[in-house]
Amino acid sequence: MLGLPDAVTACLFDMDGVLTRTATVHAAAWKQMFDEFLRKRDGDSYRPFDPVADYDEYVDGKPREDGTRSFLESRGITLPEGGPDDPPGAESVSGLSERKNELVLEKLREHGVELYDGSVRYVRAALDAGLRTAVVSSSANTAEVLDAAGIADLFDARVDGVTAKERHLAGKPAPDMFLAGAEALGVPPSRAAVFEDALAGVQAGRAGGFAFVVGVDRVGQADALKDHGADIVVKDLGELL
């Protein structure tokens, strides 16, 4: 049913890049934030953030501060952690992360939220088939994005960046957030499928022992998604209908 094993009774969907066309917004915000920082640090000799390679490898699917820290480590840069009182753009993990979030919200306000129609049709078909549904996203803005997109009512549960912070859940590629999503739906991992476009996300699905991991390839990384744990890779969830 719907391209899933018969044992599956629940579906856990990532948001950015699976349900909403916001992955490109996040990539652009990461690039603007990191390029501002690197240009200030290194001058005209700075090496820009790559919105495809660096985004996929270091930040996609991860909690915001984990992504900031991961990319900085890739460039051999160590900054203080900082805290919630750091202003956006301050030279700390917290400050840079807040600057990135500030840019994302600006871009979303300016351009709105676009949906992947095939994914929305798939979620509706899953509900019609009696499957339970949840959104599992590292974004702290998940509730606002789902509301703006008009699809919040399609999901029985939501586990997001706010939930992870409140419950001290490890971010993807650890399976903790997906496990919390399955728990919220009242199903064991062996009865749930994970839908992810991020390498860290499919890793999390595989690490959690989920029944099935669907990789969604929006950027031409099908082989990498399979290597990181996807059972199947599609370009759009509409292919599974």
N, C-alpha and C positions, 0 to 999 in steps of 0.2 A: 504494500500500500504506500503510495506516494514515494516509491523508490526506497523504502525503508524495510528492515527486517520485521517479521511479524511480531517479534517480542516488544517492539517499541510502542510505548503508550504516551510518551511526552517528547516535546521538541524544545531545545534550548538554543535560542538565536542570538548571535552577536548582533550589534546594531550597525555601527559604522562600517560601510562596505558590504554588508549583507542585506540589511533592510533599507538603509538610507544611503544616499549618495553623499555622505559627509566625510568619507575617508579622504577625498581630495581636498576638502576644506581643512581637515586636520593636517595633512601633509603640507599644504601651503602655509598654515600657521606655524608649524614646526620650522619650516625653512626660513620664514621671515624672522622669527625669534632668534634662531641659532645664527643666521647670517648677521643680524644686528650685533649679537654678542661677539662673534668671531672677528668681524670687521673692526670693532672697537678694540679687541684684544691684539690682533695681528696686523692691522692696517690693510693696505691694498694687496698684500701677499696672502691674505686669508684664503683657505680652501672652503668653498661654499658647502652647505648641507645639500646632499642629493635627495630630492623629494621622492625618488623611487628606491634606490639601493639603500641609502641610510635609513629612510622611513621604514622599509620592510624589515631590515635587519635589527634595528635598535629601538624603535619606538612603537611600531604598530601593534595594537592589541594590549599594550602594557599600561598600568596606571601611570598617570602623567609624570610624577616625580621619578618613577623607575625608568621611564623613557629618557628623561633629561639626564639622569645619572649614567645610563647605559651609553648614550651617544658621547657624552663628555669623556667617559672612560676610553671609548674607541679612539679619541684624539689625544689621549694622555693628559687630560685636564682634570684636576681635582679642585672642587670648590667646596666651601662650607655648606652644610645642609640648610642652614637658615631656619626660618619658622614662619608662621602665619602672619606675623607683623611685617615681614619683608615686603616692600613695595614691588609691584610687577616690574621685572627687568633688573632687579638687584642681582649682583653677581654672587648668587647662591643657588643651590638646587631649587629651593622653594621660590625664590624671586624669578628665576627664568621660567619655571613651570607656570607661575601665575601670569607672566607675560604671554606665554603661549595660550593659556585659557582666555585671556583678555582678547587676543587676536581672533580666536575661534568664535567667540560670542559676537564680535564685531562683524565677522564675515557672514555668520548665520543671520544676523539682523539685516544685513545688506542684501543677501541673496536668497534667504529662506531655506527651507528643507525640501530636498527632492527625494522621492522614493523610487526604489526598484520595483516596478509594477509586477514583475514575475514573482518576486519575493512576497509581496502582499497577497497575490493570488494563492501562493503556496500556503501561507499562514491561514488564510480563510479556508482553504481546502482541508488543512489539518484539523481545524476546529470543527468543520462539518463532518469530518471522519471520527470525531469524538476524542481526538488527542488533546492533551493539555499543552499549554504553550507558556514560555517564559522568555524574557529578554535578559541576557547576561552580558553586560558591557562594562569595560573599565572606565568609561566616561562618567564624570561627575555631573554631566549635564543631560543624562539620559532621559529623565522625566520630562524636562523642558522640550527636548527634541521630539520625543514621541507625541507630546501634546501638540506641538506646532505642526507635526506631520499628520495629525488626526488619526493615529493608529494605536493610541494607548489602550483602547478598549479591546484590542485583539489579544491581549496577554493576561494570563492568570496570575503572573508573578513577575517581579523585576528585581534583579540583583545588579547593582551598578557600583560606580566608584564611591558613592556616598555610603552604600551598604558595606563595602569592603573596609572603609575607614572606620565606620562605627563598630564593626564586628572583628576588626583586625584580621581580615582575610588576606592571604598572600595573593598577589596579582598573577595573571597569566605570565609565563607558561605553567605556573603551579595550577593544579586543578580545583583549588578551593572555591573559586567563585561559581564554577559550573556545578560542583557538588552542592553548594548552597542553593543553587537554582533547582536542582533535582529535589532536594529536601523540601523546598518551598512548594513544589508540586506534589509532594507525597509519593515520589517514586524512587527506586534505587537506580544507580547509574546504569545497571544492566538492562533497564527498561527505557532509557532515554537516548535521544540522538542529539548531537551537537552540530551546529551550522556556523562555520567560521571562514573568514577570508584572510585572517592573519596567521603567520607562521607560529607565533606564540600561542594563538588560540587553538589551532589544531593539535599542537603539543599538549596543551592543557586537557583537551578532550581525550587524547590517547592516554595521558598519565592518569586520568580519573577512572579508567576502565569502563567508559561508556559503550553502549551497544553498537553505536555507529557514529562516525565522524565524517561530515560532509564538508569538503573544502570548496569554497566559492572563489574562483579565479577571476578577479577583475583586472589584473595587471600583467598577465602572462607568466605566472609562477606556478603552473600546474605541477611540474615535477617537484618543486620545493615543498609544496603543500603535501604531496604524497610522501615525500621523504620525512616530513615532520609529523606524520601520523594520520593523514586523511585516508579513509577507506575508499572514497570516491571523490572526484573533482568535477565540478560543473562550472560553466561560465555564468549560469543564471539558474535560480531555483525553479523557474518555469520549465526547465528541461525535465524535471522529475514528475511533472503532472501528467 
